[in-house]
Amino acid sequence: RFAAALAAARQELGGRYPLVIGGERGETAGELVSVNPSRPAEVVGRTAAASSDDVNRAVAAAERAFPAWRDLGAARRSDLLGRVAALMRQRRAELSAWVVYEAGKPWREADADVSEAIDFIEYYRRQAVELLAPTRLGALPGEVNQYLREPRGVVAVIAPWNFPLAILTGMTAAALAAGNTVLMKPARQAPVIAARLMALFEDAELPPGTVNYV
């Protein structure tokens, strides 16, 4: 399966990946060219490079999406993130192949990167349901005190290159599970993997603007 996934991904090398802001795709004048670190002459993909104006638009889109995502509730958010984890399991070999090409990882380490990404989603989505449940403090007659945790708003996720899928997914999933909306900015060495992650969020039908790829 892994060898077949590598062969399939190779047929897609060099593709173009636009920004995704508020559910809409957009091109920019600038671009990032991602290359295979094991074969620097091999272009993995070309991604749109966000300007400061693009980032401002993404913040505005995330702000608009925030109230509905916050009010959806931890359990429903957990269900949607569970869809993302399920899609990752289905596409495990495919995603691992892209980690091989874009991050230069050997097969086993690439697969571990994807597996950890799945674990992060499952951990944070389950923890959020428990942590965000109202907790009653004390038991005095005639008095009810509740302890609540609430999301903060728009989160900027700026991920490193060394675990290009796992860390980006973990940071994003944690913010989403807690009820925040996200601007997802990958490491410049691995923007194609991040675009593939963005596609998973869209396929899982997260509301537009909940996650923005910049």
N, CA and C of each residue as an Amber inpcrd file, in Angstrom:
protein
   642
   0.8340000  -1.2100000   0.0000000   0.0000000   0.0000000   0.0000000
   0.8670000   1.2580000   0.0000000   1.9490000   1.2160000   0.7700000
   2.8210000   2.3860000   0.8570000   3.4920000   2.6440000  -0.4860000
   3.9960000   1.5950000  -1.1160000   4.6480000   1.7570000  -2.4200000
   3.6600000   2.2960000  -3.4550000   2.4390000   1.7980000  -3.4170000
   1.4130000   2.2720000  -4.3530000   1.0840000   3.7450000  -4.0880000
   1.0560000   4.1200000  -2.8080000   0.7700000   5.5120000  -2.4560000
   1.8830000   6.4380000  -2.9190000   3.1210000   5.9910000  -2.7990000
   4.2500000   6.7820000  -3.2850000   4.1570000   6.9910000  -4.7990000
   3.8080000   5.9340000  -5.5030000   3.6870000   6.0280000  -6.9590000
   2.5620000   6.9890000  -7.3480000   1.4560000   6.9200000  -6.6270000
   0.3200000   7.7980000  -6.9300000   0.6620000   9.2560000  -6.6310000
   1.3150000   9.4950000  -5.4850000   1.6860000  10.8610000  -5.1260000
   2.6760000  11.4350000  -6.1290000   3.5780000  10.6030000  -6.6270000
   4.5630000  11.0910000  -7.5950000   3.8810000  11.6670000  -8.8400000
   2.7390000  11.1030000  -9.2050000   2.0190000  11.6010000 -10.3810000
   1.4340000  12.9900000 -10.1360000   1.3370000  13.3940000  -8.8710000
   0.7550000  14.6950000  -8.5370000   1.7950000  15.7280000  -8.1340000
   3.0740000  15.3660000  -8.1580000   4.1100000  16.3160000  -7.7850000
   4.0650000  17.5400000  -8.6920000   4.3690000  18.6980000  -8.1100000
   4.3970000  19.9340000  -8.8870000   3.0800000  20.6590000  -8.9630000
   2.0600000  20.1640000  -8.2720000   0.7440000  20.7950000  -8.3190000
   0.7210000  22.1570000  -7.6500000  -0.3690000  22.8680000  -7.8860000
  -0.5580000  24.2170000  -7.3460000  -1.6050000  24.1800000  -6.2510000
  -1.3170000  24.8710000  -5.1190000  -2.2160000  24.8640000  -3.9690000
  -2.5160000  26.3100000  -3.5620000  -3.7710000  26.7590000  -3.6980000
  -4.1330000  28.1380000  -3.3650000  -4.3710000  28.3070000  -1.8610000
  -4.5050000  29.5540000  -1.4480000  -4.9560000  29.8470000  -0.0920000
  -6.4060000  29.3810000   0.0520000  -6.8140000  29.1070000   1.2930000
  -8.2250000  28.8310000   1.5780000  -8.6310000  29.7440000   2.7280000
  -9.4520000  30.7430000   2.4140000  -9.8820000  31.7430000   3.3960000
 -11.4000000  31.8240000   3.3700000 -12.0170000  31.5420000   4.5060000
 -13.4750000  31.5890000   4.5730000 -14.1500000  30.6180000   3.6330000
 -13.4730000  29.5010000   3.3580000 -14.0300000  28.4930000   2.4650000
 -13.7940000  28.7570000   0.9940000 -13.1550000  29.8780000   0.6550000
 -12.9090000  30.2310000  -0.7420000 -11.4210000  30.1280000  -1.0580000
 -11.1110000  29.6510000  -2.2690000  -9.7360000  29.5360000  -2.7160000
  -9.2850000  30.8150000  -3.3930000  -8.0260000  31.1690000  -3.1560000
  -7.5170000  32.4000000  -3.7350000  -6.0530000  32.2990000  -4.0970000
  -5.7180000  32.8990000  -5.2140000  -4.3290000  32.9420000  -5.6590000
  -3.6880000  34.2580000  -5.2110000  -2.3760000  34.2900000  -5.2110000
  -1.6330000  35.4880000  -4.8560000  -0.5110000  35.6880000  -5.8660000
   0.0710000  36.8830000  -5.8340000   1.1740000  37.1600000  -6.7510000
   2.4050000  36.3330000  -6.3900000   2.6130000  36.1510000  -5.0980000
   3.7770000  35.3970000  -4.6540000   3.4700000  33.9260000  -4.4840000
   4.5230000  33.1270000  -4.4410000   4.3250000  31.7040000  -4.2230000
   5.5020000  31.1170000  -3.4530000   5.2480000  29.9960000  -2.8100000
   6.2880000  29.1970000  -2.1730000   6.4900000  27.9450000  -3.0140000
   7.7320000  27.6440000  -3.3160000   8.0410000  26.4490000  -4.0730000
   8.6080000  25.4130000  -3.1070000   7.8960000  24.3240000  -2.9300000
   8.3240000  23.2590000  -2.0210000   9.0670000  22.1910000  -2.8130000
  10.2540000  21.8370000  -2.3230000  11.0650000  20.8380000  -3.0230000
  11.3130000  19.6370000  -2.1200000  11.6050000  18.5290000  -2.7430000
  11.9680000  17.3040000  -2.0420000  13.3890000  17.4750000  -1.4920000
  13.5750000  17.4710000  -0.1610000  14.9180000  17.6860000   0.3880000
  15.8990000  16.5800000   0.0080000  15.3870000  15.4200000  -0.3640000
  16.2530000  14.3280000  -0.8080000  16.6340000  14.4620000  -2.2760000
  15.8330000  15.2420000  -3.0250000  16.0940000  15.5090000  -4.4490000
  15.7250000  16.9670000  -4.7030000  16.6090000  17.8880000  -4.3940000
  16.2540000  19.3160000  -4.4350000  15.7590000  19.8100000  -5.7930000
  16.0720000  19.0810000  -6.8630000  15.5820000  19.5060000  -8.1760000
  14.1290000  19.1090000  -8.4060000  13.5810000  18.3080000  -7.5110000
  12.2100000  17.8040000  -7.6590000  11.2350000  18.6930000  -6.9090000
  10.3160000  19.3260000  -7.6330000   9.3340000  20.2160000  -7.0180000
   8.1420000  19.3940000  -6.5160000   7.8730000  19.4880000  -5.2300000
   6.7390000  18.7750000  -4.6310000   5.4430000  19.5130000  -4.9240000
   5.4880000  20.8380000  -4.8440000   4.3010000  21.6240000  -5.1230000
   4.5790000  23.1050000  -5.0160000   3.6530000  23.9020000  -5.4890000
   3.7470000  25.3610000  -5.4200000   2.5050000  25.8720000  -4.7020000
   2.7320000  26.6600000  -3.6580000   1.6080000  27.1540000  -2.8750000
   1.5610000  28.6730000  -2.9000000   0.3590000  29.2110000  -2.8300000
   0.1990000  30.6580000  -2.7680000   0.8110000  31.1840000  -1.4740000
   1.5040000  32.3090000  -1.5540000   2.1090000  32.9330000  -0.3770000
   1.2060000  34.0740000   0.0850000   0.7370000  33.9920000   1.3050000
  -0.2160000  34.9890000   1.8110000   0.4750000  36.3180000   2.0900000
  -0.1670000  37.3940000   1.6820000   0.2880000  38.7440000   2.0190000
  -0.3240000  39.1550000   3.3580000   0.0840000  40.3110000   3.8590000
  -0.5130000  40.8020000   5.1060000  -2.0060000  41.0690000   4.9200000
  -2.4020000  41.5160000   3.7220000  -3.8300000  41.7250000   3.4570000
  -4.5910000  40.3990000   3.4720000  -3.9730000  39.3500000   2.9280000
  -4.6010000  38.0230000   2.9600000  -4.7920000  37.5490000   4.3960000
  -3.7710000  37.7830000   5.2150000  -3.8630000  37.3770000   6.6210000
  -4.9830000  38.1440000   7.3240000  -5.0940000  39.4320000   7.0330000
  -6.1760000  40.2220000   7.6360000  -7.5440000  39.6910000   7.2150000
  -7.6640000  39.3000000   5.9480000  -8.9260000  38.7190000   5.4820000
  -9.2130000  37.4060000   6.1810000  -8.1640000  36.6210000   6.4110000
  -8.3380000  35.3370000   7.0890000  -8.7560000  35.5360000   8.5390000
  -8.1760000  36.5230000   9.2060000  -8.5820000  36.8380000  10.5840000
 -10.0550000  37.2330000  10.6120000 -10.4550000  38.0740000   9.6660000
 -11.8580000  38.5030000   9.6140000 -12.7830000  37.3160000   9.3650000
 -12.3870000  36.4110000   8.4800000 -13.2030000  35.2240000   8.2020000
 -13.3100000  34.3390000   9.4380000 -12.2090000  34.1750000  10.1450000
 -12.2260000  33.3550000  11.3630000 -13.0650000  34.0010000  12.4530000
 -13.0270000  35.3320000  12.5310000 -13.8550000  36.0360000  13.5140000
 -15.3410000  35.8490000  13.2110000 -15.6850000  35.8880000  11.9350000
 -17.0960000  35.6820000  11.5590000 -17.5490000  34.2620000  11.8730000
 -16.6570000  33.2990000  11.6900000 -17.0230000  31.8970000  11.9130000
 -17.0310000  31.5210000  13.3950000 -16.3800000  32.3340000  14.2170000
 -16.1820000  31.9620000  15.6200000 -17.4730000  31.7760000  16.4210000
 -18.4260000  32.7120000  16.3980000 -19.6030000  32.5380000  17.2730000
 -20.3430000  31.2200000  17.0340000 -20.5440000  30.8580000  15.7760000
 -21.2790000  29.6270000  15.4760000 -20.4820000  28.3990000  15.9010000
 -19.1660000  28.4330000  15.6820000 -18.3260000  27.2980000  16.0710000
 -18.2810000  27.1570000  17.5910000 -18.1690000  28.2700000  18.2900000
 -18.1830000  28.2730000  19.7580000 -19.4880000  27.6910000  20.2810000
 -20.6030000  28.1390000  19.6990000 -21.9200000  27.7470000  20.2030000
 -22.3350000  26.3500000  19.7690000 -21.5690000  25.7330000  18.8810000
 -21.8820000  24.3790000  18.4220000 -21.8060000  23.3760000  19.5660000
 -20.9240000  23.6420000  20.5170000 -20.7770000  22.7580000  21.6740000
 -19.6510000  21.7660000  21.4850000 -19.0670000  21.3630000  22.5980000
 -17.8900000  20.4930000  22.5590000 -18.1970000  19.1330000  21.9300000
 -19.3690000  18.5750000  22.2120000 -19.6960000  17.2450000  21.6990000
 -19.8230000  17.2410000  20.1820000 -20.4860000  18.2510000  19.6310000
 -20.6400000  18.3180000  18.1740000 -19.3100000  18.6120000  17.4990000
 -18.5170000  19.5010000  18.0890000 -17.1850000  19.7560000  17.5440000
 -16.3400000  18.4810000  17.5630000 -16.4700000  17.7230000  18.6300000
 -15.7370000  16.4600000  18.7420000 -16.1400000  15.4920000  17.6350000
 -17.4220000  15.4460000  17.3260000 -17.8900000  14.5600000  16.2490000
 -17.2700000  14.9520000  14.9070000 -17.2260000  16.2470000  14.6200000
 -16.6670000  16.7050000  13.3520000 -15.1700000  16.4070000  13.2760000
 -14.4650000  16.6100000  14.3780000 -13.0420000  16.2810000  14.3940000
 -12.8300000  14.7770000  14.2790000 -13.7750000  14.0040000  14.8010000
 -13.6970000  12.5540000  14.6290000 -13.7490000  12.1580000  13.1660000
 -14.5020000  12.9200000  12.3660000 -14.5260000  12.6650000  10.9160000
 -13.1440000  12.8890000  10.2980000 -12.4590000  13.9360000  10.7660000
 -11.1200000  14.2250000  10.2380000 -10.1750000  13.0680000  10.5570000
 -10.2440000  12.5710000  11.7920000  -9.3960000  11.4440000  12.1790000
  -9.7120000  10.2080000  11.3360000 -10.9890000   9.9740000  11.0730000
 -11.3850000   8.8170000  10.2630000 -10.8440000   8.9380000   8.8390000
 -10.9080000  10.1460000   8.2800000 -10.3650000  10.3600000   6.9380000
  -8.8570000  10.1470000   6.9120000  -8.1870000  10.5680000   7.9830000
  -6.7360000  10.3460000   8.0640000  -6.4090000   8.8550000   8.0840000
  -7.2100000   8.0980000   8.7890000  -6.9720000   6.6470000   8.8140000
  -7.1320000   6.0570000   7.4130000  -8.1650000   6.5000000   6.7080000
  -8.3940000   6.0030000   5.3550000  -7.2520000   6.3740000   4.4070000
  -6.6700000   7.5540000   4.6110000  -5.6520000   8.0730000   3.6980000
  -4.2480000   8.0070000   4.3180000  -4.0690000   7.1110000   5.2470000
  -2.8070000   7.0450000   5.9950000  -1.5990000   6.8560000   5.0840000
  -1.6800000   5.9310000   4.1520000  -0.5530000   5.6880000   3.2480000
  -0.3290000   6.8870000   2.3370000  -1.4220000   7.4710000   1.8430000
  -1.3130000   8.6290000   0.9490000  -0.6220000   9.8020000   1.6500000
  -1.0730000  10.1240000   2.8630000  -0.4800000  11.2290000   3.6080000
   0.9850000  10.9370000   3.9420000   1.2670000   9.6920000   4.2890000
   2.6490000   9.3070000   4.5950000   3.5480000   9.5020000   3.3830000
   3.0270000   9.1930000   2.2130000   3.8120000   9.3650000   0.9880000
   4.1960000  10.8250000   0.7930000   3.2750000  11.7360000   1.0640000
   3.5890000  13.1570000   0.9250000   4.6100000  13.6030000   1.9590000
   4.5700000  13.0230000   3.1500000   5.5890000  13.3360000   4.1600000
   6.9660000  12.8660000   3.6840000   7.0190000  11.7140000   3.0360000
   8.2770000  11.2180000   2.4710000   8.8270000  12.2180000   1.4530000
   7.9940000  12.6370000   0.5190000   8.4590000  13.5120000  -0.5500000
   8.8010000  14.9170000  -0.0580000   7.9750000  15.4610000   0.8410000
   8.1780000  16.8640000   1.2020000   9.0990000  17.0560000   2.4080000
   9.1290000  16.0910000   3.3130000   9.9650000  16.2280000   4.5130000
  11.1920000  15.3250000   4.4890000  11.2840000  14.4240000   3.4980000
  12.4470000  13.5610000   3.3920000  12.5140000  12.4740000   4.4490000
  11.3800000  12.1280000   5.0430000  11.3880000  11.1020000   6.0900000
  11.3510000   9.7040000   5.4770000  12.0050000   8.7300000   6.1290000
  11.8550000   7.3470000   5.6790000  10.4370000   6.8530000   5.9450000
  10.0840000   5.7500000   5.3190000   8.6930000   5.2730000   5.3680000
   8.1630000   5.1520000   6.7930000   8.9400000   4.5100000   7.6460000
   8.4530000   4.2490000   9.0070000   8.1930000   5.5480000   9.7580000
   9.1140000   6.5070000   9.6190000   8.9440000   7.7750000  10.3300000
   7.8030000   8.6020000   9.7350000   7.6150000   8.5070000   8.4410000
   6.4940000   9.2110000   7.8150000   5.1650000   8.6560000   8.3080000
   5.0690000   7.3480000   8.3880000   3.8550000   6.7160000   8.8940000
   3.6150000   7.1000000  10.3550000   4.6940000   7.1710000  11.1340000
   4.5640000   7.5690000  12.5400000   4.0610000   9.0040000  12.6600000
   4.4890000   9.8720000  11.7480000   4.0350000  11.2610000  11.7440000
   2.5190000  11.3170000  11.5580000   2.0200000  10.5560000  10.5920000
   0.5810000  10.5260000  10.3310000  -0.1670000   9.8960000  11.5070000
   0.3750000   8.8270000  12.0490000  -0.2750000   8.1550000  13.1780000
  -0.3770000   9.0840000  14.3830000   0.6780000   9.8690000  14.6040000
   0.6450000  10.8130000  15.7280000  -0.3910000  11.9100000  15.4910000
  -0.5280000  12.3340000  14.2450000  -1.5510000  13.3300000  13.9240000
  -2.9450000  12.8060000  14.2910000  -3.2070000  11.5450000  13.9660000
  -4.4880000  10.9260000  14.3130000  -4.6640000  10.8920000  15.8290000
  -3.6100000  10.4990000  16.5290000  -3.6700000  10.4350000  17.9990000
  -3.9690000  11.8020000  18.6100000  -3.3400000  12.8430000  18.0650000
  -3.5840000  14.1910000  18.5780000  -5.0580000  14.5580000  18.4570000
  -5.6520000  14.3030000  17.3020000  -7.0650000  14.6380000  17.1150000
  -7.9270000  13.8830000  18.1190000  -7.6810000  12.5910000  18.2360000
  -8.5010000  11.7810000  19.1330000  -8.3490000  12.2300000  20.5890000
  -7.1290000  12.5770000  20.9700000  -6.8930000  13.0170000  22.3490000
  -7.6180000  14.3210000  22.6320000  -7.3890000  15.3240000  21.8020000
  -7.9530000  16.6490000  22.0910000  -9.4690000  16.6740000  21.9770000
 -10.0320000  15.9460000  21.0220000 -11.4910000  15.9970000  20.8800000
 -12.1830000  15.3400000  22.0680000 -11.5760000  14.2890000  22.6050000
 -12.1720000  13.6430000  23.7770000 -11.9710000  14.4810000  25.0440000
 -10.7890000  15.0190000  25.2010000 -10.5100000  15.8390000  26.3750000
 -11.4020000  17.0750000  26.4230000 -11.6790000  17.6530000  25.2670000
 -12.4830000  18.8720000  25.2370000 -13.8880000  18.6310000  25.7650000
 -14.4670000  17.4930000  25.4090000 -15.8240000  17.1850000  25.8850000
 -15.8520000  17.1530000  27.4050000 -14.8240000  16.5670000  27.9970000
 -14.7730000  16.4700000  29.4620000 -14.4290000  17.8130000  30.1090000
 -13.4210000  18.4930000  29.5730000 -12.9320000  19.7220000  30.2120000
 -13.9010000  20.8870000  30.0760000 -14.6910000  20.8990000  28.9970000
 -15.5890000  22.0260000  28.7720000 -16.9720000  21.8250000  29.3830000
 -17.1940000  20.6820000  30.0000000 -18.4800000  20.4630000  30.6700000
 -18.5550000  21.3380000  31.9270000 -19.6810000  22.0200000  32.1640000
 -19.8020000  22.8320000  33.3850000 -19.6070000  21.9640000  34.6340000
 -18.8800000  22.4960000  35.5990000 -18.5970000  21.7740000  36.8450000
 -19.1850000  22.5480000  38.0140000 -19.9850000  21.8810000  38.8140000
 -20.5620000  22.5500000  39.9710000 -19.5440000  22.5990000  41.0910000
 -19.4080000  23.7600000  41.6940000 -18.4980000  23.9430000  42.8190000
 -19.3090000  24.0510000  44.1060000 -18.9750000  23.2030000  45.0700000
 -19.6570000  23.2660000  46.3540000 -21.0610000  22.7020000  46.2920000
 -21.7020000  22.6330000  47.4590000 -23.0580000  22.0860000  47.5380000
 -23.8620000  22.7930000  48.6290000 -23.7000000  24.1160000  48.7250000
 -24.4270000  24.8620000  49.7470000 -25.9010000  24.9680000  49.3730000
 -26.8090000  24.7770000  50.3190000 -28.2440000  24.8820000  50.0270000
 -28.5930000  26.2740000  49.4910000 -29.3870000  26.3020000  48.4360000
 -29.8420000  27.5700000  47.8950000 -28.8170000  28.3200000  47.0810000
 -27.6840000  27.6930000  46.8150000 -26.6290000  28.3890000  46.0620000
 -26.0320000  27.4380000  45.0230000 -25.9360000  27.9000000  43.7900000
 -25.3470000  27.0880000  42.7180000 -24.2070000  27.8750000  42.0760000
 -23.0150000  27.3250000  42.1550000 -21.8490000  27.9240000  41.5110000
 -21.3180000  26.9550000  40.4650000 -21.1220000  27.4650000  39.2560000
 -20.6010000  26.6230000  38.1920000 -19.2920000  27.1960000  37.6530000
 -18.3680000  26.2560000  37.3850000 -17.0800000  26.6170000  36.7870000
 -17.1470000  26.2920000  35.3010000 -16.8770000  27.3030000  34.4610000
 -16.9850000  27.1270000  33.0150000 -15.6660000  27.4840000  32.3410000
 -15.3340000  26.7430000  31.2770000 -14.2290000  27.1160000  30.4000000
 -14.8150000  27.5190000  29.0560000 -14.3060000  28.6060000  28.4860000
 -14.8340000  29.0800000  27.2220000 -13.7040000  29.3360000  26.2300000
 -13.9750000  29.1810000  24.9320000 -12.9660000  29.4770000  23.9080000
 -12.6350000  30.9640000  23.8770000 -11.4700000  31.2810000  23.3340000
 -10.9900000  32.6580000  23.3520000 -11.2490000  33.4170000  22.0620000
 -11.3180000  32.6940000  20.9160000 -11.5240000  33.4010000  19.6600000
 -10.6800000  32.8420000  18.5420000  -9.9390000  33.7000000  17.8520000
  -9.1350000  33.3020000  16.6960000  -7.7340000  32.9100000  17.1580000
  -7.2810000  31.7580000  16.6930000  -5.9650000  31.2420000  17.0460000
  -5.0730000  31.1960000  15.8030000  -3.8420000  31.6820000  15.9450000
  -2.8480000  31.5530000  14.8770000  -1.9780000  30.3370000  15.1760000
  -2.0170000  29.3660000  14.3020000  -1.1860000  28.1650000  14.4380000
  -0.0010000  28.2950000  13.4820000   1.2020000  28.3880000  14.0370000
   2.4290000  28.5080000  13.2470000   3.2920000  27.3070000  13.5910000
   3.3260000  26.3500000  12.6860000   3.9180000  25.0450000  12.9960000
   5.3530000  24.9310000  12.4890000   6.1760000  24.0880000  13.1380000
   7.5430000  23.8380000  12.6810000   7.5790000  22.7730000  11.5830000
   8.7670000  22.5160000  11.0740000   8.9220000  21.6280000   9.9180000
   9.1890000  20.1730000  10.2910000   9.6300000  19.9200000  11.5430000
  10.1930000  18.5920000  11.8260000   9.1410000  17.4810000  11.8870000
   7.9100000  17.8080000  12.3020000   6.7810000  16.8770000  12.2160000
   5.6880000  17.6160000  11.4520000   5.8100000  17.6680000  10.1330000
   5.0110000  18.6000000   9.3450000   3.5140000  18.3650000   9.3960000
   3.0810000  17.1210000   9.6210000   1.6490000  16.8540000   9.7520000
   1.2400000  16.7570000  11.2140000   2.0020000  16.0340000  12.0250000
   1.5950000  15.7680000  13.4030000   1.4590000  17.0450000  14.2290000
   2.4830000  17.8960000  14.2140000   2.4370000  19.0790000  15.0710000
   1.4090000  20.0830000  14.5580000   1.3580000  20.2750000  13.2490000
   0.3530000  21.1750000  12.6760000  -1.0560000  20.6990000  13.0170000
  -1.2900000  19.4020000  12.8910000  -2.6040000  18.8370000  13.2210000
  -2.9050000  18.9750000  14.7050000  -1.9220000  18.6780000  15.5440000
  -2.1460000  18.7430000  16.9880000  -2.5040000  20.1370000  17.4530000
  -1.7410000  21.1290000  16.9990000  -2.0170000  22.5090000  17.4040000
  -3.3900000  22.9600000  16.9120000  -3.7160000  22.5900000  15.6740000
  -4.9930000  23.0030000  15.0840000  -6.1570000  22.2860000  15.7530000
  -6.0210000  20.9810000  15.9670000  -7.1000000  20.2090000  16.5810000
  -7.3800000  20.6700000  18.0060000  -6.3370000  20.9940000  18.7480000
  -6.5320000  21.4690000  20.1200000  -7.3370000  22.7610000  20.1360000
  -6.9720000  23.6970000  19.2580000  -7.6940000  24.9670000  19.1990000
  -9.1460000  24.7600000  18.7860000  -9.3650000  23.9120000  17.7740000
 -10.7220000  23.6670000  17.2920000 -11.5740000  22.9630000  18.3330000
 -11.0230000  21.9650000  18.9830000 -11.7790000  21.2140000  19.9810000
 -12.2350000  22.1130000  21.1210000 -11.4100000  23.1020000  21.4520000
 -11.7570000  24.0300000  22.5260000 -12.7660000  25.0840000  22.0880000
 -13.0810000  25.1230000  20.7910000 -14.0990000  26.0500000  20.3100000
 -13.5670000  27.2910000  19.6360000 -12.2530000  27.3300000  19.3760000
 -11.6580000  28.4680000  18.6870000 -11.6440000  28.2290000  17.1820000
 -11.4800000  29.2930000  16.4230000 -11.2610000  29.1770000  14.9840000
  -9.7820000  29.4360000  14.6970000  -9.3320000  29.0190000  13.5120000
  -7.8830000  28.8990000  13.2910000  -7.4180000  29.5060000  11.9760000
  -6.2740000  30.1970000  12.0420000  -5.4510000  30.4870000  10.8750000
  -4.3050000  29.4850000  10.9070000  -4.2020000  28.6630000   9.9020000
  -3.2240000  27.5740000   9.8830000  -2.0710000  27.9400000   8.9440000
  -0.9240000  28.2710000   9.5370000   0.2450000  28.6660000   8.7630000
   1.3100000  27.5790000   8.9170000   1.5540000  26.7870000   7.8810000
   2.5310000  25.7030000   7.9850000   3.9650000  26.2210000   7.8920000
   4.9000000  25.3490000   8.2050000   6.3000000  25.6520000   7.9420000
   6.4930000  25.8310000   6.4410000   7.3530000  26.7700000   6.0540000
   7.5350000  27.0360000   4.6230000   8.1710000  25.8450000   3.9100000
   8.7990000  24.9260000   4.6780000   9.3740000  23.7290000   4.0690000
   8.3330000  22.6610000   3.7620000   7.1160000  22.8010000   4.3000000
   6.1180000  21.7300000   4.1400000   4.7050000  22.2650000   3.9390000
   4.5010000  23.1750000   2.9950000   3.1670000  23.7300000   2.8040000
   2.1980000  22.7970000   2.0860000   2.7240000  21.8500000   1.2920000
   1.8370000  20.9480000   0.5620000   1.1440000  19.9830000   1.5130000
   1.8820000  19.4720000   2.4830000   1.2740000  18.5940000   3.4930000
   0.1490000  19.3350000   4.2100000   0.3790000  20.6060000   4.5160000
  -0.6530000  21.4070000   5.1800000  -1.8670000  21.5920000   4.2830000
  -1.6420000  21.7650000   2.9850000  -2.7720000  21.8870000   2.0520000
  -3.5820000  20.6020000   2.0350000  -2.8920000  19.4660000   2.1410000
  -3.5910000  18.1760000   2.2020000  -4.4160000  18.0750000   3.4870000
  -3.8810000  18.6040000   4.5870000  -4.6380000  18.6230000   5.8380000
  -5.8550000  19.5280000   5.7070000  -5.6850000  20.6760000   5.0700000
  -6.8160000  21.5840000   4.8700000  -7.9250000  20.8830000   4.0940000
  -7.5480000  20.0860000   3.1080000  -8.5510000  19.3490000   2.3230000
  -9.3230000  18.3700000   3.2000000  -8.6580000  17.7890000   4.1940000
  -9.3530000  16.8770000   5.1030000 -10.4010000  17.6210000   5.9280000
 -10.0490000  18.8000000   6.4160000 -11.0210000  19.5890000   7.1740000
 -12.2310000  19.9220000   6.3070000 -11.9970000  20.2250000   5.0500000
 -13.1040000  20.5350000   4.1470000 -13.9350000  19.2870000   3.8640000
 -13.2760000  18.1650000   3.6370000 -14.0090000  16.9240000   3.3630000
 -14.8270000  16.4740000   4.5700000 -14.3500000  16.8140000   5.7700000
 -15.0970000  16.4800000   6.9940000 -16.2390000  17.4550000   7.2450000
 -16.3550000  18.4810000   6.3950000 -17.4470000  19.4600000   6.4200000
 -17.4200000  20.3610000   7.6500000 -16.2050000  20.7670000   8.0580000
 -16.1370000  21.8340000   9.0490000 -16.6470000  23.1120000   8.4050000
 -17.3520000  23.9610000   9.1330000 -17.9250000  25.1750000   8.5350000
 -16.8450000  26.0680000   7.9270000 -17.1480000  26.7120000   6.7980000
 -16.1780000  27.6230000   6.1700000 -15.7120000  28.6990000   7.1460000
 -14.4210000  28.9820000   7.1130000 -13.8550000  29.9990000   7.9990000
 -13.4090000  29.4610000   9.3360000 -13.8230000  28.2490000   9.6650000
 -13.3980000  27.6370000  10.9260000 -11.8920000  27.3900000  10.9010000
 -11.4030000  26.8810000   9.7710000  -9.9680000  26.7400000   9.5300000
  -9.6450000  27.4720000   8.2400000  -8.5820000  28.2660000   8.2710000
  -8.1420000  29.0210000   7.0990000  -6.6860000  28.6850000   6.8240000
  -6.3740000  28.3450000   5.5610000  -5.0350000  27.9200000   5.1680000
  -4.2860000  29.1080000   4.5920000  -3.2870000  29.5790000   5.3330000
  -2.5110000  30.7430000   4.8880000  -1.0210000  30.4240000   4.9420000
